[in-house]
Amino acid sequence: MPHERIMKNEILKQPEIAIFKANTTNTEGRDIYWVLSKIQIEYILHEITALPPSAEQPQLQRTQYLEESLPVLSLEKYYGLQELPLRSTYGYVVAKIPMNTGSMQKAVLRTNNPVRIRKLTFNAEPAEHTGLPEHSEDIIGMFSLPENQLLIVPNIAAILNNVR
């Protein structure tokens, strides 16, 4: 838990977020955006090399990043959203995730849209309903913007625990 406290303290000091549009049609009339703290972003890759699936987790795609084998996650797939046809180029966000055990783990999040860094100065209201078909309990928070945008903060630690 010390890592989690450090991460929360850093978020308070640096109120900036990384935001990227979900690769899905709008849900209940709203465009969905995934949100992470800027300090969780280690690197953004434009391509990855897929590793063969492990015997323990054959359903989970993995990639080599530096000297580590990391899981590659599709947030759209995990939350049961209908994915749009994929473009030929992807982006991959290498994120550092504080786990409940106190350790840090890295994961690669697949995106088909640009990642933007924004300050937390926009007017967002807490949202009451996500419209996510699956695993809606695995979010940290959700916010509505006036332009029919739904910002969702995924609980990547919970996702990593569930896909194992």
MARBA-3410 file (N, C-alpha, C, O; in Angstrom, 1 decimal):
164
0.8,-1.2,0.0,0.0,0.0,0.0,0.8,1.3,0.0,0.3,2.3,-0.3 ~ 2.1,1.2,0.4,2.9,2.5,0.3,3.0,3.1,-1.1,2.9,4.3,-1.2 ~ 3.1,2.2,-2.1,3.1,2.7,-3.5,1.8,3.4,-3.8,1.8,4.4,-4.5 ~ 0.7,2.8,-3.4,-0.6,3.4,-3.6,-0.7,4.8,-3.0,-1.2,5.7,-3.6 ~ -0.2,5.0,-1.8,-0.2,6.3,-1.1,0.7,7.3,-1.9,0.3,8.4,-2.0
1.8,6.8,-2.3,2.7,7.7,-3.1,2.0,8.1,-4.3,2.1,9.3,-4.7 ~ 1.4,7.2,-5.0,0.7,7.5,-6.3,-0.4,8.5,-6.0,-0.6,9.5,-6.8 ~ -1.2,8.3,-5.0,-2.3,9.3,-4.6,-1.7,10.6,-4.3,-2.3,11.7,-4.7 ~ -0.6,10.7,-3.6,0.0,12.0,-3.2,0.5,12.7,-4.5,0.4,13.9,-4.6 ~ 1.1,11.9,-5.4,1.6,12.5,-6.6,0.4,13.0,-7.5,0.6,14.1,-8.1
-0.7,12.3,-7.5,-1.8,12.8,-8.3,-2.3,14.1,-7.7,-2.7,15.0,-8.5 ~ -2.3,14.3,-6.4,-2.7,15.5,-5.8,-1.8,16.7,-6.2,-2.2,17.8,-6.4 ~ -0.5,16.4,-6.2,0.5,17.4,-6.5,0.5,17.8,-8.0,0.7,19.0,-8.4 ~ 0.2,16.8,-8.9,0.2,17.0,-10.3,-1.2,16.7,-10.9,-1.4,15.6,-11.4 ~ -2.0,17.7,-10.8,-3.4,17.4,-11.3,-3.5,17.4,-12.8,-4.2,18.3,-13.4
-2.9,16.4,-13.5,-3.0,16.3,-14.9,-3.4,14.8,-15.2,-3.0,13.9,-14.5 ~ -4.1,14.7,-16.2,-4.6,13.3,-16.6,-4.2,13.0,-18.1,-4.0,13.9,-18.9 ~ -4.1,11.7,-18.3,-4.0,11.3,-19.7,-5.3,10.8,-20.1,-6.0,10.0,-19.4 ~ -5.8,11.2,-21.3,-7.2,10.8,-21.7,-7.1,10.3,-23.1,-6.4,10.9,-24.0 ~ -7.8,9.2,-23.4,-7.9,8.8,-24.8,-9.3,8.1,-25.0,-9.8,7.5,-24.2
-9.8,8.4,-26.2,-11.1,8.0,-26.6,-11.2,6.5,-26.7,-10.3,5.9,-27.3 ~ -12.2,5.9,-26.2,-12.4,4.4,-26.4,-12.7,4.1,-27.8,-13.3,4.9,-28.5 ~ -12.3,3.0,-28.3,-12.5,2.5,-29.7,-13.8,1.8,-29.8,-13.9,0.6,-30.0 ~ -14.9,2.6,-29.6,-16.2,2.0,-29.6,-17.2,3.1,-30.0,-16.9,4.3,-30.1 ~ -18.4,2.6,-30.4,-19.5,3.6,-30.7,-19.9,4.2,-29.4,-19.6,3.8,-28.3
-20.6,5.4,-29.6,-21.0,6.0,-28.3,-22.0,5.1,-27.6,-22.8,4.4,-28.2 ~ -22.0,5.2,-26.3,-22.9,4.4,-25.4,-23.9,5.3,-24.7,-23.5,6.3,-24.1 ~ -25.1,5.0,-24.9,-26.2,5.8,-24.4,-26.1,7.3,-24.8,-26.4,8.2,-24.0 ~ -25.6,7.5,-26.0,-25.5,8.9,-26.5,-24.3,9.6,-26.1,-24.1,10.8,-26.4 ~ -23.3,8.9,-25.4,-22.1,9.6,-24.9,-20.9,8.9,-25.5,-20.8,7.7,-25.7
-19.9,9.7,-25.8,-18.6,9.2,-26.2,-17.8,8.8,-24.9,-17.8,9.6,-24.0 ~ -17.2,7.7,-24.9,-16.5,7.2,-23.8,-15.0,7.5,-23.9,-14.4,7.3,-25.0 ~ -14.4,8.0,-22.9,-12.9,8.3,-22.8,-12.4,7.5,-21.6,-13.0,7.6,-20.5 ~ -11.2,6.9,-21.8,-10.5,6.3,-20.7,-9.6,7.4,-20.1,-9.0,8.2,-20.8 ~ -9.4,7.4,-18.8,-8.6,8.4,-18.0,-7.6,7.7,-17.1,-8.0,6.8,-16.3
-6.4,8.1,-17.1,-5.4,7.7,-16.2,-4.7,8.9,-15.7,-4.8,10.0,-16.3 ~ -4.0,8.8,-14.5,-3.2,9.9,-14.1,-2.0,10.0,-15.0,-1.4,9.0,-15.4 ~ -1.5,11.2,-15.2,-0.3,11.4,-16.1,0.9,10.6,-15.5,1.7,10.1,-16.3 ~ 1.0,10.6,-14.2,2.2,9.9,-13.6,2.1,8.4,-13.8,3.1,7.7,-13.5 ~ 1.0,7.8,-14.1,0.9,6.4,-14.4,1.4,6.1,-15.8,1.8,4.9,-16.0
1.6,7.0,-16.7,2.0,6.8,-18.0,3.6,6.7,-18.0,4.2,7.7,-17.7 ~ 4.1,5.5,-18.4,5.5,5.4,-18.5,6.0,5.7,-19.9,7.0,6.4,-20.1 ~ 5.3,5.3,-20.9,5.7,5.5,-22.3,4.5,5.2,-23.2,3.6,4.4,-22.8 ~ 4.5,5.8,-24.4,3.5,5.5,-25.4,4.3,4.9,-26.6,5.2,5.5,-27.1 ~ 3.9,3.7,-27.0,4.5,3.0,-28.1,3.6,3.0,-29.3,2.4,3.1,-29.2
4.2,3.0,-30.5,3.4,3.0,-31.7,3.3,1.6,-32.3,2.4,1.3,-33.1 ~ 4.2,0.7,-31.8,4.0,-0.7,-32.2,4.6,-1.6,-31.2,5.5,-1.2,-30.4 ~ 4.2,-2.9,-31.1,4.7,-3.8,-30.2,4.9,-5.1,-30.9,4.4,-5.4,-32.0 ~ 5.7,-6.0,-30.3,5.9,-7.3,-30.8,5.2,-8.3,-29.8,5.5,-8.4,-28.7 ~ 4.2,-9.0,-30.4,3.4,-10.0,-29.6,4.3,-11.2,-29.2,5.1,-11.7,-30.0
4.2,-11.6,-28.0,4.9,-12.8,-27.5,3.9,-14.0,-27.6,2.7,-13.8,-27.6 ~ 4.4,-15.2,-27.7,3.4,-16.3,-27.6,2.7,-16.3,-26.3,3.3,-15.9,-25.3 ~ 1.5,-16.8,-26.2,0.7,-16.8,-25.0,1.4,-17.8,-24.0,2.0,-18.8,-24.4 ~ 1.3,-17.4,-22.7,1.8,-18.3,-21.7,0.9,-19.5,-21.4,-0.3,-19.4,-21.7 ~ 1.4,-20.5,-20.9,0.6,-21.7,-20.6,-0.4,-21.4,-19.5,-1.5,-21.9,-19.5
-0.1,-20.5,-18.5,-0.9,-20.1,-17.4,-2.1,-19.2,-17.9,-3.2,-19.2,-17.3 ~ -1.8,-18.3,-18.9,-2.8,-17.4,-19.3,-2.9,-17.3,-20.8,-2.5,-16.4,-21.5 ~ -3.4,-18.4,-21.5,-3.4,-18.5,-22.9,-4.3,-17.4,-23.6,-4.1,-17.1,-24.7 ~ -5.3,-16.9,-22.8,-6.2,-15.9,-23.4,-5.6,-14.5,-23.4,-6.2,-13.5,-24.0 ~ -4.5,-14.3,-22.7,-4.0,-12.9,-22.5,-2.8,-12.6,-23.4,-1.8,-13.4,-23.4
-2.9,-11.6,-24.3,-1.8,-11.2,-25.1,-0.7,-10.6,-24.3,-1.0,-9.9,-23.3 ~ 0.5,-10.9,-24.7,1.7,-10.3,-24.0,2.6,-9.7,-25.0,2.6,-10.1,-26.2 ~ 3.4,-8.7,-24.5,4.4,-8.1,-25.3,5.7,-8.0,-24.5,5.7,-7.9,-23.3 ~ 6.8,-7.8,-25.3,8.1,-7.5,-24.6,8.3,-6.0,-24.6,8.2,-5.3,-25.6 ~ 8.5,-5.5,-23.4,8.8,-4.1,-23.2,10.1,-4.0,-22.3,10.1,-4.4,-21.2
11.1,-3.5,-22.9,12.5,-3.5,-22.3,12.8,-4.9,-21.9,12.9,-5.7,-22.8 ~ 13.0,-5.2,-20.7,13.3,-6.6,-20.3,12.2,-7.3,-19.7,12.4,-8.4,-19.1 ~ 11.0,-6.8,-19.8,9.8,-7.4,-19.2,8.8,-7.9,-20.2,8.6,-7.4,-21.3 ~ 8.1,-8.9,-19.8,6.9,-9.5,-20.5,5.7,-8.9,-19.9,5.4,-9.1,-18.7 ~ 5.0,-8.0,-20.6,3.8,-7.3,-20.0,2.5,-7.8,-20.7,2.5,-8.1,-21.9
1.4,-7.8,-19.9,0.1,-8.0,-20.5,-0.4,-6.9,-21.3,-0.1,-5.7,-21.0 ~ -1.1,-7.2,-22.4,-1.7,-6.2,-23.3,-3.2,-6.3,-23.1,-3.8,-7.3,-23.3 ~ -3.8,-5.1,-22.7,-5.2,-5.1,-22.3,-6.0,-4.3,-23.3,-5.5,-3.2,-23.8 ~ -7.2,-4.7,-23.7,-8.1,-4.0,-24.4,-9.2,-3.6,-23.4,-10.0,-4.5,-23.0 ~ -9.3,-2.3,-23.0,-10.3,-1.9,-22.0,-11.7,-2.1,-22.6,-12.7,-2.5,-21.9
-11.9,-1.9,-23.9,-13.2,-2.1,-24.6,-13.6,-3.5,-24.4,-14.8,-3.8,-24.1 ~ -12.7,-4.4,-24.7,-13.1,-5.9,-24.6,-13.4,-6.2,-23.2,-14.4,-6.9,-23.0 ~ -12.6,-5.8,-22.3,-12.8,-6.2,-20.9,-14.2,-5.7,-20.4,-14.9,-6.4,-19.7 ~ -14.6,-4.5,-20.7,-15.8,-3.9,-20.3,-17.0,-4.3,-21.2,-18.1,-3.8,-21.0 ~ -16.8,-5.1,-22.2,-17.9,-5.6,-23.0,-18.4,-4.7,-24.0,-19.6,-4.8,-24.4
-17.6,-3.7,-24.4,-18.1,-2.7,-25.4,-17.8,-3.2,-26.8,-16.9,-4.0,-27.1 ~ -18.7,-2.8,-27.7,-18.5,-3.2,-29.1,-17.4,-2.4,-29.7,-17.4,-1.2,-29.8 ~ -16.3,-3.1,-30.1,-15.2,-2.4,-30.7,-15.4,-2.0,-32.1,-16.0,-2.8,-32.9 ~ -14.9,-0.8,-32.5,-15.0,-0.4,-33.9,-14.0,-1.2,-34.7,-13.0,-1.7,-34.1 ~ -14.1,-1.2,-36.0,-13.1,-1.9,-36.8,-11.7,-1.2,-36.6,-11.6,0.0,-36.5
-10.7,-2.0,-36.4,-9.4,-1.5,-36.1,-8.7,-0.9,-37.3,-8.8,-1.4,-38.4 ~ -8.0,0.2,-37.0,-7.2,0.7,-38.1,-5.9,-0.1,-38.1,-5.6,-0.9,-37.3 ~ -5.1,0.2,-39.1,-3.8,-0.5,-39.3,-2.8,-0.2,-38.2,-1.9,-0.9,-37.9 ~ -2.9,1.0,-37.6,-2.0,1.4,-36.6,-2.6,1.6,-35.3,-3.7,2.1,-35.2 ~ -2.0,1.1,-34.2,-2.5,1.2,-32.9,-1.5,2.1,-32.1,-0.4,2.4,-32.6
-2.0,2.5,-31.0,-1.1,3.1,-30.0,-1.1,2.2,-28.8,-2.1,1.5,-28.5 ~ -0.1,2.2,-28.0,0.0,1.3,-26.8,0.5,2.2,-25.7,1.6,2.8,-25.8 ~ -0.2,2.2,-24.6,0.2,3.0,-23.4,0.8,2.1,-22.4,0.1,1.2,-21.9 ~ 2.0,2.3,-22.0,2.6,1.5,-21.0,2.3,2.2,-19.7,2.8,3.3,-19.5 ~ 1.5,1.6,-18.8,1.1,2.2,-17.6,1.6,1.5,-16.4,1.8,0.2,-16.4
1.9,2.3,-15.3,2.4,1.7,-14.0,1.2,1.7,-13.1,0.5,2.7,-12.9 ~ 0.9,0.5,-12.5,-0.3,0.4,-11.8,0.1,0.0,-10.3,0.8,-1.0,-10.1 ~ -0.4,0.7,-9.3,-0.2,0.3,-7.9,-1.2,-0.8,-7.6,-2.4,-0.7,-7.8 ~ -0.6,-1.9,-7.2,-1.4,-3.1,-6.9,-1.8,-3.1,-5.4,-1.2,-2.4,-4.6 ~ -2.8,-3.8,-5.0,-3.3,-3.9,-3.6,-2.2,-4.5,-2.7,-2.3,-4.3,-1.5
-1.3,-5.2,-3.2,-0.2,-5.8,-2.4,0.9,-4.8,-2.1,1.8,-5.1,-1.3 ~ 0.8,-3.6,-2.6,1.8,-2.6,-2.4,2.9,-2.6,-3.5,3.7,-1.6,-3.5 ~ 2.8,-3.5,-4.4,3.8,-3.5,-5.4,3.3,-2.7,-6.6,2.1,-2.3,-6.7 ~ 4.2,-2.4,-7.5,3.8,-1.7,-8.8,3.9,-2.8,-9.9,4.8,-3.6,-9.9 ~ 2.9,-2.7,-10.8,3.0,-3.6,-12.0,2.8,-2.8,-13.2,2.1,-1.7,-13.2
3.3,-3.2,-14.3,3.1,-2.5,-15.6,2.2,-3.3,-16.5,2.1,-4.5,-16.4 ~ 1.4,-2.6,-17.3,0.5,-3.2,-18.3,0.5,-2.3,-19.5,0.8,-1.1,-19.4 ~ 0.2,-2.9,-20.6,0.1,-2.1,-21.9,-1.4,-2.1,-22.2,-2.0,-3.1,-22.4 ~ -1.8,-0.8,-22.4,-3.2,-0.6,-22.8,-3.3,-0.3,-24.3,-2.6,0.6,-24.7 ~ -4.1,-1.0,-25.0,-4.2,-0.8,-26.4,-5.2,0.4,-26.7,-6.2,0.5,-26.1
-4.8,1.3,-27.6,-5.7,2.4,-28.0,-5.6,2.6,-29.5,-4.6,2.4,-30.1 ~ -6.7,3.1,-30.0,-6.7,3.4,-31.5,-6.9,4.9,-31.7,-7.1,5.3,-32.8 ~ -6.7,5.6,-30.6,-6.9,7.1,-30.6,-5.7,7.8,-29.9,-5.1,7.1,-29.1 ~ -5.5,9.0,-30.2,-4.3,9.7,-29.6,-4.6,9.9,-28.1,-5.7,10.0,-27.6 ~ -3.4,9.9,-27.4,-3.5,10.1,-25.9,-3.2,11.6,-25.7,-2.2,12.1,-26.2
-4.0,12.3,-25.0,-3.8,13.7,-24.7,-3.6,13.9,-23.2,-4.2,13.2,-22.4 ~ -2.8,14.8,-22.9,-2.6,15.2,-21.5,-3.3,16.5,-21.2,-3.2,17.5,-21.9 ~ -4.2,16.5,-20.2,-5.0,17.7,-19.8,-4.8,18.0,-18.4,-4.7,17.1,-17.5 ~ -4.9,19.2,-18.0,-5.0,19.6,-16.6,-6.5,19.4,-16.1,-7.4,19.4,-16.9 ~ -6.6,19.2,-14.9,-7.9,18.9,-14.3,-8.6,20.3,-14.0,-8.9,20.6,-12.9
-8.8,21.1,-15.1,-9.4,22.4,-14.9,-10.8,22.4,-15.6,-11.4,23.5,-15.5 ~ -11.2,21.4,-16.2,-12.5,21.4,-16.9,-13.6,21.0,-16.0,-13.4,20.4,-14.9 ~ -14.8,21.4,-16.3,-16.0,21.2,-15.5,-16.5,19.8,-15.8,-17.1,19.5,-16.8 ~ -16.3,18.9,-14.8,-16.9,17.5,-15.0,-17.8,17.2,-13.7,-17.4,17.5,-12.6 ~ -18.9,16.6,-14.0,-19.8,16.2,-12.9,-19.7,14.7,-12.7,-19.5,14.0,-13.7
-19.7,14.3,-11.5,-19.7,12.8,-11.3,-20.9,12.1,-12.0,-22.0,12.6,-12.0 ~ -20.6,11.1,-12.7,-21.7,10.3,-13.4,-22.2,9.2,-12.5,-21.5,8.6,-11.7 ~ -23.5,8.9,-12.7,-24.1,7.9,-11.9,-24.2,6.5,-12.6,-24.3,5.5,-11.9 ~ -24.1,6.5,-13.9,-24.3,5.3,-14.7,-23.2,5.2,-15.8,-23.1,6.2,-16.5 ~ -22.5,4.1,-15.9,-21.5,4.0,-16.9,-22.0,3.6,-18.3,-21.4,4.0,-19.3
-23.0,2.8,-18.3,-23.4,2.2,-19.5,-22.5,1.0,-20.0,-22.6,0.5,-21.1 ~ -21.6,0.6,-19.1,-20.7,-0.5,-19.5,-21.4,-1.8,-19.3,-22.0,-2.1,-18.3 ~ -21.4,-2.7,-20.4,-22.1,-3.9,-20.3,-21.5,-4.9,-19.3,-22.3,-5.7,-18.7 ~ -20.2,-4.9,-19.1,-19.6,-5.9,-18.2,-18.6,-5.2,-17.3,-18.0,-4.1,-17.6 ~ -18.4,-5.8,-16.1,-17.3,-5.4,-15.1,-17.4,-3.9,-14.7,-16.4,-3.3,-14.4
-18.6,-3.3,-14.7,-18.8,-1.9,-14.3,-18.3,-1.7,-12.9,-18.1,-0.5,-12.5 ~ -18.2,-2.7,-12.1,-17.7,-2.5,-10.7,-16.1,-2.3,-10.7,-15.6,-1.9,-9.7 ~ -15.5,-2.5,-11.8,-14.0,-2.4,-11.9,-13.6,-1.0,-12.4,-12.8,-0.9,-13.3 ~ -14.2,0.0,-11.9,-13.8,1.4,-12.2,-13.5,2.1,-10.9,-14.1,1.8,-9.9 ~ -12.7,3.1,-11.0,-12.4,3.9,-9.9,-13.3,5.1,-9.8,-13.7,5.6,-8.7
-13.7,5.7,-11.0,-14.5,6.8,-11.0,-15.0,7.1,-12.4,-14.5,6.5,-13.4 ~ -16.1,7.9,-12.5,-16.6,8.3,-13.8,-17.2,9.7,-13.7,-17.8,10.1,-12.7 ~ -17.0,10.4,-14.8,-17.4,11.8,-14.8,-18.0,12.2,-16.2,-17.6,11.7,-17.2 ~ -19.0,13.0,-16.1,-19.7,13.5,-17.4,-19.2,14.9,-17.7,-19.1,15.7,-16.8 ~ -19.0,15.1,-19.0,-18.6,16.5,-19.5,-19.8,17.0,-20.3,-20.6,16.2,-20.8
-20.0,18.3,-20.4,-21.2,18.8,-21.1,-21.3,18.4,-22.5,-22.4,18.4,-23.0 ~ -20.2,18.0,-23.2,-20.3,17.7,-24.6,-20.7,16.2,-24.8,-20.2,15.6,-25.8 ~ -21.5,15.6,-23.9,-21.9,14.2,-24.0,-20.7,13.3,-24.0,-20.7,12.3,-24.8 ~ -19.7,13.6,-23.2,-18.6,12.7,-23.0,-18.6,12.1,-21.6,-18.9,12.8,-20.6 ~ -18.3,10.8,-21.6,-18.2,10.1,-20.3,-16.7,9.7,-20.1,-16.1,9.0,-20.9
-16.1,10.2,-19.0,-14.7,9.9,-18.6,-14.8,8.8,-17.6,-15.4,8.9,-16.6 ~ -14.1,7.7,-17.9,-14.0,6.6,-17.0,-12.6,6.3,-16.6,-11.7,6.2,-17.4 ~ -12.4,6.2,-15.3,-11.1,5.9,-14.7,-11.2,4.4,-14.4,-11.8,3.9,-13.4 ~ -10.5,3.5,-15.3,-10.6,2.1,-15.1,-9.7,1.7,-13.9,-8.7,2.3,-13.6 ~ -10.1,0.6,-13.2,-9.4,0.1,-12.1,-8.5,-1.0,-12.7,-8.9,-2.2,-12.7
-7.3,-0.7,-13.2,-6.5,-1.6,-13.9,-5.9,-2.7,-13.0,-5.7,-3.8,-13.4 ~ -5.7,-2.3,-11.7,-5.3,-3.4,-10.7,-6.3,-4.5,-10.7,-6.0,-5.7,-10.6 ~ -7.6,-4.1,-10.6,-8.7,-5.1,-10.6,-8.7,-5.9,-11.9,-8.9,-7.1,-11.9 ~ -8.5,-5.2,-13.0,-8.6,-5.9,-14.3,-7.4,-6.9,-14.3,-7.6,-8.1,-14.8 ~ -6.2,-6.5,-13.9,-5.1,-7.5,-13.9,-5.4,-8.7,-13.0,-5.0,-9.8,-13.4
-6.0,-8.5,-11.9,-6.3,-9.6,-11.0,-7.4,-10.5,-11.7,-7.4,-11.7,-11.4 ~ -8.3,-9.9,-12.4,-9.4,-10.7,-13.0,-9.0,-11.5,-14.3,-9.6,-12.5,-14.6 ~ -8.0,-11.0,-15.0,-7.6,-11.7,-16.2,-6.6,-12.8,-16.0,-6.1,-13.4,-16.9 ~ -6.1,-12.9,-14.8,-5.1,-13.9,-14.4,-5.7,-15.3,-14.3,-5.1,-16.3,-14.1
END
